[in-house]
Amino acid sequence: MTLPSWHWWRTVFWLIPAITIYTVFLGALSLSSMAFDRKGHFAHRCARAWSWLILATTGVRVTTSGQGHLSPGQSYVFVSNHQSIYDFPVLITSIPVQLRIIAKASLGLFPVLGWHLRCTGHLLVNRARSGKAVLTNVASLMRSGHSLIVFPEGTRSLDAQVLRFKRGLFLLAIEAKLPVVPVAVLGSRYVMKKGQLTTFPGDVGLVIHKPLLTDRLGRDDARALADKAHDVIAKTIADAERKLTTDGVARVI
């Protein structure tokens, strides 16, 4: 019988209990903020603190480049590859804007969770009744100075290959006239692979690319926009993977 690795024991008996404590404490703070902060700015700070604590406790160090491509006060749709559940903590701690997610409208029906999502500005989408209602919500998001973060692959990849992006999110960006920002997360799959309950400390890279403008695009351009964003991210990851070495610790050199 082979015993689990030290990293497994560390994950189960140290990291998971620690994350549980972070979640309960900061989740309670975030929920209580609904009483005085209807825009969700304090809740976003709680989410960033929660993410930073997770990364620090795991031993993940993030190096970010390309932040200068972003203009203060501008709303964006950030599109990222998806390799690990650690991608969201990496993104929310490294992108210097108020980020919101797209969630299923059914989540809005849940007590507490649904209230929290609605009150803090997240975009709840009913796929059967999208269209004007979604654009109205996006317009409200823009007025609040918020941006969206989405994973257009629709799932986590098992390797460094970037799956084809779904076009619907890019159609939304075109209709809302929001710039699309391709973001490449490098090496997060070595921190925690899909389907495994073991985490490793390591270095993760984040590359923020120049925004892709949508103000002159139409609905028929959604597929081409999705492919363009995909290719930018895929090339960045392919270049990084050629320089990547592992020995139980993720390294982006």
C-alpha positions as a printed NumPy array, in Angstrom:
array([[  0.   ,   0.   ,   0.   ],
       [  1.38 ,   3.391,  -1.056],
       [  0.788,   6.276,   1.309],
       [ -0.379,   9.622,  -0.113],
       [  2.312,  12.211,  -0.745],
       [  3.224,  14.888,   1.775],
       [  1.475,  17.45 ,  -0.433],
       [ -1.787,  15.486,  -0.12 ],
       [ -1.567,  15.467,   3.683],
       [ -0.728,  19.155,   3.637],
       [ -3.754,  19.886,   1.424],
       [ -6.264,  17.85 ,   3.419],
       [ -5.194,  18.625,   6.977],
       [ -3.849,  22.18 ,   6.652],
       [ -5.002,  23.936,   3.497],
       [ -8.657,  22.839,   3.387],
       [ -9.311,  23.7  ,   7.085],
       [ -7.574,  27.059,   6.603],
       [ -9.652,  27.874,   3.503],
       [-12.807,  26.92 ,   5.395],
       [-11.974,  29.47 ,   8.093],
       [-11.181,  32.153,   5.493],
       [-14.466,  31.43 ,   3.705],
       [-16.643,  31.586,   6.813],
       [-15.069,  34.782,   8.168],
       [-14.741,  36.758,   4.939],
       [-18.034,  35.393,   3.598],
       [-19.807,  36.746,   6.672],
       [-18.129,  40.131,   6.223],
       [-19.057,  40.184,   2.551],
       [-22.688,  39.313,   3.268],
       [-22.953,  41.95 ,   5.989],
       [-21.668,  44.591,   3.56 ],
       [-24.961,  44.394,   1.638],
       [-26.409,  46.651,   4.329],
       [-24.166,  49.597,   3.441],
       [-22.513,  48.903,   0.065],
       [-24.977,  48.204,  -2.741],
       [-22.29 ,  48.395,  -5.441],
       [-20.358,  45.472,  -4.004],
       [-16.992,  47.211,  -3.696],
       [-16.43 ,  46.008,  -0.129],
       [-17.526,  42.484,  -1.126],
       [-14.949,  42.582,  -3.922],
       [-12.255,  43.52 ,  -1.413],
       [-13.324,  40.553,   0.71 ],
       [-13.058,  38.29 ,  -2.341],
       [ -9.563,  39.625,  -3.077],
       [ -8.483,  39.094,   0.53 ],
       [ -9.92 ,  35.546,   0.469],
       [ -8.072,  34.799,  -2.764],
       [ -4.803,  36.297,  -1.503],
       [ -4.974,  34.189,   1.659],
       [ -5.574,  31.02 ,  -0.37 ],
       [ -2.608,  31.75 ,  -2.622],
       [ -0.349,  32.65 ,   0.314],
       [ -1.34 ,  29.578,   2.328],
       [ -0.789,  27.302,  -0.679],
       [  2.534,  28.947,  -1.484],
       [  1.559,  30.328,  -4.878],
       [  3.525,  33.338,  -6.117],
       [  2.005,  35.286,  -9.014],
       [  3.927,  37.383, -11.526],
       [  1.752,  39.726, -13.586],
       [  2.537,  41.656, -16.757],
       [  0.473,  43.885, -19.034],
       [ -1.463,  45.85 , -16.41 ],
       [ -0.499,  49.023, -18.263],
       [ -2.83 ,  48.031, -21.109],
       [ -5.841,  48.863, -18.916],
       [ -7.384,  52.327, -18.665],
       [ -8.763,  53.513, -15.294],
       [-12.556,  53.735, -15.253],
       [-13.033,  51.591, -18.372],
       [-15.176,  48.449, -18.169],
       [-13.905,  45.309, -19.899],
       [-14.755,  41.696, -20.576],
       [-11.706,  39.711, -19.476],
       [-11.449,  36.299, -21.122],
       [ -9.051,  33.732, -19.7  ],
       [ -7.942,  30.171, -20.258],
       [ -8.929,  27.752, -17.492],
       [ -6.491,  25.164, -16.127],
       [ -7.194,  24.999, -12.392],
       [ -9.598,  26.086,  -9.67 ],
       [ -6.752,  28.38 ,  -8.634],
       [ -7.286,  30.487, -11.755],
       [ -9.97 ,  32.648, -10.137],
       [ -7.876,  33.562,  -7.052],
       [ -4.953,  34.351,  -9.378],
       [ -7.094,  36.575, -11.592],
       [ -8.992,  38.488,  -8.917],
       [ -5.832,  39.341,  -6.963],
       [ -3.862,  40.395, -10.041],
       [ -6.285,  42.349, -12.241],
       [ -6.628,  45.868, -10.747],
       [-10.33 ,  46.436, -11.449],
       [-13.673,  45.597,  -9.89 ],
       [-14.437,  42.138, -11.328],
       [-17.82 ,  40.441, -11.562],
       [-18.787,  36.992, -12.82 ],
       [-21.579,  35.64 , -15.025],
       [-23.705,  33.097, -13.156],
       [-26.866,  31.13 , -13.903],
       [-30.039,  33.012, -13.056],
       [-31.19 ,  30.021, -10.971],
       [-28.503,  30.845,  -8.396],
       [-30.347,  34.077,  -7.726],
       [-33.211,  32.051,  -6.261],
       [-31.091,  30.688,  -3.426],
       [-31.528,  32.465,  -0.086],
       [-28.488,  34.483,   1.011],
       [-26.313,  33.427,  -1.97 ],
       [-28.78 ,  34.789,  -4.509],
       [-29.274,  38.017,  -2.587],
       [-25.533,  38.436,  -2.336],
       [-24.919,  37.904,  -6.054],
       [-27.654,  40.339,  -7.033],
       [-26.718,  43.04 ,  -4.535],
       [-23.002,  42.972,  -5.345],
       [-23.432,  43.419,  -9.098],
       [-22.795,  39.963, -10.538],
       [-24.481,  39.155, -13.854],
       [-27.213,  36.52 , -13.513],
       [-28.216,  35.155, -16.903],
       [-31.29 ,  33.166, -17.877],
       [-30.159,  31.487, -21.103],
       [-33.741,  30.939, -22.198],
       [-34.547,  34.65 , -21.855],
       [-31.305,  36.406, -22.691],
       [-31.074,  39.39 , -25.024],
       [-32.25 ,  42.816, -23.931],
       [-32.357,  41.854, -20.271],
       [-28.698,  40.815, -20.347],
       [-27.671,  43.995, -22.148],
       [-29.56 ,  46.05 , -19.565],
       [-27.637,  44.302, -16.798],
       [-24.336,  44.844, -18.623],
       [-25.159,  48.536, -19.015],
       [-25.746,  48.734, -15.269],
       [-22.417,  46.977, -14.718],
       [-20.644,  49.556, -16.898],
       [-22.247,  52.477, -15.057],
       [-20.879,  51.053, -11.825],
       [-17.397,  50.791, -13.322],
       [-17.346,  46.985, -13.077],
       [-15.821,  44.469, -15.485],
       [-16.63 ,  40.846, -16.269],
       [-14.266,  37.892, -15.961],
       [-15.224,  34.791, -17.955],
       [-13.75 ,  31.433, -18.962],
       [-14.951,  30.934, -22.555],
       [-13.623,  27.356, -22.779],
       [-16.534,  26.351, -20.562],
       [-14.451,  23.875, -18.549],
       [-10.939,  23.312, -17.227],
       [ -8.445,  21.738, -19.61 ],
       [ -6.396,  18.736, -18.502],
       [ -3.226,  19.988, -20.164],
       [ -1.841,  23.213, -21.558],
       [ -4.054,  23.069, -24.645],
       [ -6.591,  25.885, -24.86 ],
       [-10.009,  24.57 , -25.876],
       [-12.076,  26.38 , -28.489],
       [-13.83 ,  29.438, -27.077],
       [-17.618,  29.595, -27.048],
       [-18.895,  32.454, -29.167],
       [-21.814,  33.594, -26.976],
       [-19.695,  35.585, -24.526],
       [-18.056,  37.466, -27.384],
       [-21.439,  38.24 , -28.909],
       [-22.386,  39.757, -25.561],
       [-19.241,  41.905, -25.586],
       [-19.969,  43.09 , -29.143],
       [-23.57 ,  44.001, -28.376],
       [-22.516,  45.837, -25.211],
       [-19.586,  47.516, -27.065],
       [-17.185,  46.382, -24.349],
       [-13.489,  45.807, -25.144],
       [-12.366,  42.188, -24.779],
       [ -9.106,  41.613, -22.896],
       [ -7.37 ,  38.246, -23.47 ],
       [ -5.668,  37.035, -20.28 ],
       [ -3.29 ,  34.074, -20.166],
       [ -2.822,  32.153, -16.917],
       [  0.457,  30.239, -17.019],
       [  1.31 ,  27.216, -14.9  ],
       [ -1.723,  27.044, -12.592],
       [ -2.364,  23.436, -13.621],
       [  0.787,  22.452, -11.761],
       [ -0.601,  23.94 ,  -8.541],
       [ -3.747,  21.8  ,  -8.609],
       [ -4.677,  19.566, -11.512],
       [ -8.26 ,  18.882, -12.523],
       [ -9.716,  15.904, -10.662],
       [ -7.01 ,  15.794,  -7.959],
       [ -7.095,  16.715,  -4.283],
       [ -3.436,  17.629,  -4.025],
       [ -1.955,  21.114,  -4.215],
       [  1.631,  22.201,  -4.768],
       [  3.346,  25.508,  -4.068],
       [  4.652,  27.231,  -7.156],
       [  5.053,  30.23 ,  -9.427],
       [  2.187,  31.225, -11.715],
       [  2.316,  33.811, -14.482],
       [ -0.463,  36.122, -15.635],
       [ -0.232,  38.012, -18.927],
       [ -2.798,  40.744, -19.64 ],
       [ -2.91 ,  41.468, -23.373],
       [ -4.035,  44.588, -25.208],
       [ -7.834,  45.028, -25.36 ],
       [ -9.609,  43.952, -28.54 ],
       [-12.043,  46.711, -29.483],
       [-15.617,  45.794, -30.382],
       [-17.229,  49.15 , -31.212],
       [-17.017,  48.538, -34.977],
       [-17.982,  44.868, -34.898],
       [-21.346,  43.249, -35.593],
       [-22.993,  40.001, -34.532],
       [-21.426,  38.131, -37.45 ],
       [-17.953,  38.975, -36.103],
       [-18.397,  37.101, -32.813],
       [-16.8  ,  33.871, -34.035],
       [-13.773,  35.678, -35.465],
       [-13.365,  37.696, -32.248],
       [-13.505,  34.52 , -30.157],
       [-10.883,  32.854, -32.356],
       [ -8.624,  35.912, -32.214],
       [ -8.722,  36.024, -28.41 ],
       [ -8.139,  32.272, -28.302],
       [ -5.094,  32.469, -30.556],
       [ -3.52 ,  35.29 , -28.522],
       [ -3.863,  33.29 , -25.302],
       [ -2.872,  29.953, -26.853],
       [  0.33 ,  31.404, -28.303],
       [  1.303,  32.928, -24.952],
       [  0.779,  29.595, -23.191],
       [  2.614,  27.612, -25.857],
       [  5.621,  29.939, -25.596],
       [  5.623,  29.646, -21.79 ],
       [  5.241,  25.863, -21.796],
       [  8.444,  25.525, -23.769],
       [ 10.239,  27.22 , -20.875],
       [  8.391,  25.354, -18.125],
       [ 10.091,  22.78 , -15.889],
       [  8.607,  20.945, -12.933],
       [  9.942,  18.921, -10.032],
       [  6.844,  18.934,  -7.844],
       [  6.845,  22.742,  -7.768],
       [  5.371,  24.741, -10.632],
       [  7.796,  27.182, -12.241],
       [  7.24 ,  29.69 , -15.005],
       [ 10.719,  30.847, -15.994]])
